[in-house]
Amino acid sequence: MKFNDIIMFSLSNLMHRGLRSWLTIFGIVIGIAAVVSIISLGTGARQVISSQLGGLGADIITISPGFERAFGFGGPGGERQRATTTKTQNLTIRDVLAIKTVPGVKVVDAIVSGRADISYLAQTSSVSVQGVDPLAWKEMTTSELDSGRYLDPGDGNVIVIGNGIANGMFKQSLTLNTLISIEGKPFKIVGILKSSGGFGGGDNTIYMPISSARTILDNIVANQFSSIQVKVTDSNSVNQTSNSIEQRLLVLRNVNENTKDFSVSSSQTFQSAISSVMNTMELLLTGIAAISLFVGAIGIANTMFMSVMERTKQIGVLKALGTTNFEIMKLYLMESAIMGLIGGLMGIFLGFIASGIISDLGVNIIGVGGRGGSVGSITVITPELVLFSVGFSVLIGALSGLLPARRAAHLQPVEALGYE
């Protein structure tokens, strides 16, 4: 029996069973659609996170006051350690000077930050304020200007504001050279930043010289800082420089791993932690999708077993005409593989639709990617994913039909012809 004949014979049998075939195929459709949606969401989310964390600067290290041993992260040998936290803002100028002497450090920016009330045209809102060293911040920031300029040395009561504050906080948009009141003091806008995409950016942050920030922020002790940011000379040496900074501060502050009161982190650290969480979530969700595929495979096997029983006499006729056992097996395997193929193609199409809906929900409703951000979708369907889904669905179909095909192939012609 020729291969084309096997295909035509299998398609004819599938169409003859009609609704039963489609109900069986539908189980594969759901499973493949779930797999495509979950994997595309995971791939897209990774790209979004990589893009947004890239906005934090791959060569930027942040030193923060306080230290917390998070369960499951860090710790020698991955041990789970007791959580201890210190929240006091105790980074001082001594820490800044010590960090500047660490090899690989290019620029250091000591920052004070907090929240302050901003007023404009009888409207008041609370915003995040960062006081920075203008020269260091200009070299370290990854935020681009939409209009105006960055802060300059010698600036006084001038500010650079995020795009969210300029265009979304007040009824009337803020423009360059506009005077606004922050904690009752007038400040002039000299720069407006482009939208950052919402993750790790400064869309709702005001930047000003550190000397001005100290006059409006409460609970900021003289000569102490909320955080310290470091730009390294080589982004490939971020981890090495982070370790060097940590060791230098441990000695300077006379603390050890168990008593240290500061933390050192970078975008690479965040990305590694988030990737670990996402791997676990993807594994869990893919396992759930695999259950629906397993149910679909059982449906195909059940349909094929019923087909063997219904077509026993037909199998006897085929064997009486000289059809070999191997050809009988190929007939049944082809039927089940075709059901897997049709289910896979329909599942991929449904997965495309589901991925589009998920992307719209993420971008337009939840806000992932940000208004005006560079991220347009949080789901990504690659050609490799499509090929994998098609191949996997065909494989599931063929394996599901293997036992029924073997049963059909081993029927004795005489018994099959006499079957009622």
N, C-alpha and C positions, 0 to 999 in steps of 0.2 A: 504494500500500500504506500503510495507516494505521500510526501510530506504535505503537499497541497490538499490532497484528499483527506488527510487526517484533520487538517485545519477546518475544511468545509464541513466534514462530518461532525466535528465537535461543535462548531457554530450552529449547525442545524439542530443538534440535540439541546443546546442551551436555549435557543429560541422556542423549541417545542415545549420546554418546561415553563417558559414565560415568567409569570409572577414569582414562582418559587426561586428562579435563578436571580431575579433582581433583588429579592429580599435577602438572599445569601450574599450577593455582591455588596449590599448596603452595609453589612458588618465590616467589610474591608474598607469601604469608603470612609466610615466614621473613624476607624483606627488610623488610616493614613492621613486624613485631614488633621487629626489631633497631633500626630507626629510632626507634620509639616508646620503647623501653627506654633507648636512648642519650640521646635528647633529654630525656626525663623525668628521667633521672639528672643530666644537666647542669643543668637548670633547678632541680631540688631541691637539688643541691649548692651552687649559687649562693645560694639562699635560706638554707641552713644556714650558709654562710660569712658572709653578710651579717648574719645574726642573731647568730652567735657573735662576729664581729668587733665588732658593735655593743656587745657586752658589755664590750669593752675600752675603750669610750668614744670616741665620734666626735670629742670635743673634747680628747683626751689626746695629748700628744706625749711621746715617751721619748727621752732622751739617754743613750747607752751609751758606755763606754770602748772604744777600739779601732775600727778602720774596715776594712772589706773591700770592695773593688770586685768585685762579683759579675759574672761574665760574662753579658752580655745584659741586665743591669739597670742603669739609671742611666747616668751618663757623658754628657758633652755629645754630642748628636747620636746617642746610642745606640751609641757606639763601645765595642768590647770592650777593656777595660783590664786591665793586669797586676794580679793579686790581691795585696794587701798587707794584713797584719793585725797589729794591736797589741792584746794582751790585758791589759795592765797596767791595774789599777784606778787611774786617775789623774784622776778627777773630784774636784774639791776645792770648798771653801767659796767660793773666788773665782769658780768657774763658777756656783755657785748664786746668788751676789749679782749677777753679771752678767746672768744669765737673768731675774732679777726686774725688771731695768730695761728689758727688751724690751717695746715696745708690744704690747698684745694678750694679755699673760700675766696670768692671774688668780691662780693658786695654783701654788706650786712645792713639791715633796716630794722631798727627798734621801733615797735608800734605800740601806741596806746589806743584802746578801743572801748566802745560802750554805746549806749543808746541815748539819744537826745531828742527833744521836741523841736520840730521845725515848723515855722509859721509863714504863710504866704496868702495874702488877700483874705484875711479873716479865717483861713483854714489852718488847722494844726494837725500834725501827724508825728508819730514817733518813728525814727529811722536809726539805722546803724551808722556810727561815726568812727572813722579811723584817722588817727593822727600819725603821720609818717614823716620820714626824712625825705624831702623833695628830690634830692639827687639820687638817693638809693632807690626810692619808689619808681622814679622815671625809668631806671635801668632794669628793674625787676618785674614791673607789671606786665601782664600779658593782655590787658584790656586796651583796645584801640580807641582812639578819639573819634567821636562823631563830629564834633566841632570844638573850636577853641584850642586850648593848650593844656599841658600838664603843669603841675606845681613847679615853681622855681625857687631856688634859695633866696631868702630875703622876703618871701611872700608873708603877708600878715593874715588879715581876715579875708582870705580868698579860698574858694573851694572848687573841687572837681566832683561832679555828681554822676551817679549811675543813670542809665537810660530809663529805668523804671521810675525813678524819682522825677526825671525831667518830663516824661510824657504820660505818666499814668497815675501820679499821686494827687495832683490837684486838678481842679476843673479847667484851669488855664495852664497850658504847657509852659515850662520854665525855659528861658533862652539865655544866651550868653549875656553877661554884664547885668543880669537881674540881681537885685538885692533881696535876700531872704533873711529871716530872723531865726537863729538857732540859739535856744535857751536865752532869748531876749537880746542877743548880740547880733549886729548886722554882718552879713557875709556876702561877698560878690562872687557870682558864678563865672569862672574863667575857662572851664572845660566841661564838656558833656561826653561821656563814654558811650561807645556802641553797645548794643545789647549783647550780653555774654552767653545767652542761651539758658540761663536760669540755674545751672549747677556749678557751684563753686565760684560764681562770678560776683560782680559788684553792682548789679542792676539797681539794688535798693540800698546802696551805701554812699556815704559822703566822705570824701577824702580831703584832708586839710593838713597844714603844717602841724607838727607835733606840739609846738609851743602854743598854738591856738587851741588845739584839742584839750590841752591840760586846763585851760581856763573855763571850759564849758562842761567837761565830764566830771561826774561825781566819783568818789572812791578811787581816784587815781593819785597814788602817793608819789611825791616828788622823787625823781631819779629811779622810778620803777616802771616796768613796761608790762603790757598785756601779753605780748608775744614778740618773738624775734624771727625775722625771715632772713634766710641766707641764700644767695645765688652762688652756685659752684662754678668753677672754671670749665669743668667737663661733665656733661650730663651722664656720661657712662660711669662716673665715679661717685654718684650720689650716695650709694649705700656705704661705700668706704668712708666718704667725708662725714656722713651721718654718725657712723661709729666713732670716728675721731673726735667729733664735737661732743658726743655723749661722754666719752672717756675724759676729755678735758674738763667738762662741767662736773663730773663726778669727783674729780680731784679738787677742783676749785671750791665746790660747795661742801666738801667733806662728807659725802654721802656714798652709799653703795647701792647695789641693785635692789635691795630690800627696803631701803629707806629713801631712795631718791624722790625728789619733789619737782621733777620736770619731765617732759616727754619730748622726744625728737621724732618727727614724722616727715614724710614726703608724699607726693602724688603717687609714686611707685608703691609705697606702703599701702595706701588706700586701695589702689588698683588690685594689688595682690590679695588683700582681705576680701574685697568685693567679689573678685573672681572666684575665690574659694566658696563664698556663700552661693554664688550663682551656679557653680558646678553642682553643688548639693541640690539646689532647687531644680535644675534641669534634669538631674538624675531621677528625682522624685516624680516630676511631671511626666518624663518620658516613660517611667515605669507604669504610671496610670494609663498613658496612651497605649502601652504594650498590652495591657489587660484587654482593651477593646479589640486590638488586633488578634489576640488569642481567642476571644469570643468569635470574631469573624472567621478565624481558621476552623474552629469547631463547626461553625455553620456550613462551611464548604465541605468539610469531611462528612457531615451528616447528609448533606444533599447528594454527595457522590455515592455514599453507601446506599441511599434510597434509589439512586439511579441504577446501581448494579442490580438491585432486587427487581426493579421494574423492567429492566432490559435484559434479564437473564436469557430469555429465548432468543433475543437478537444477538447476544454474544455467541450462543450455540450455533446460530446460522452463519455468523462470520467465521467461526472456527471450522465449521463444516465446509466452507468455501476456501479454506486454506490460510486464513489469517493466523499469524503466529501469536504466541503469548506476549512476546515483546511488543508487537504492534497493538494488541489489545491494551497493554499498559500505556503505550504512547497515546492512544485515543483518550483514555481517562485522565492521564496526566495533562494532556493538552486542554481538556475541558476545564479542569481545575485551575491551570495556569492562566487561561483566558479570563476566567472569572476574577483571578487575582489582578491581572493586567487592567481589566475594565474598572475594577474597584480602585486600583491605584491611581489611574488617570483621573477618575472622578474625584477621588480623595484629594489629589493635588489641586484640582480646580477649586474644590471647596476650601482647601487650606489657603489658597490665594485670597479668596474672599474673606475668610476668617482673619487672616493676617492683616488685610487692609482695614478691617473694622477695628482690630486691636490697635493698629497704628494710629487711626483717626482718634480713637479714645485717648491714647497716650499723648498725642501731639496737641489736639484741639481742646480736649476736656481737662485731662490731668495736668497738661502743661509741660510734659517732657519735651525737651528740645528748645522750649522757650519761644516767645513771640519774637519773630525776626531772627531766631537762631539759625545756625547752619545745619542743624539736624532736621531732616524732613521726614524721616520714618524711623520707628523703633523696631520694625521687623524687616528682616532681610532674607529673601529666598534666593539661594545660589543655584547655579546649574548642577553643582555636585549634589545638593539636597534633592533636586528633582530626579536626577538619575538614580540616586540611592533609594528614593521612595518607590520609583517604578520597579527597580530590580528587587527590592525587598517584598513588594506586594506580589510580584510574580513568584518569587521563591516561597512565600507563605502559601500561595495558592497551590503550587506544585507539591509542596510537602504535605499539605492537607489532603491532597488526592492520592498520595502514594499508597496508603493501605487499601483504600477502595480499589485502586488500579490493580494491585497485586491480587486481591480477592477475585476480581473479574478475570484476570489472566489465568488463574489456576482453576477456573471452572471446567469441568469435564463436558465435552460437546454433547454427549448423549444425555447427561443429566440436565444440561441447560436447555436442550430442545424439548425435553419432556416436562419442563417446569411450568406450572400454572400459577 
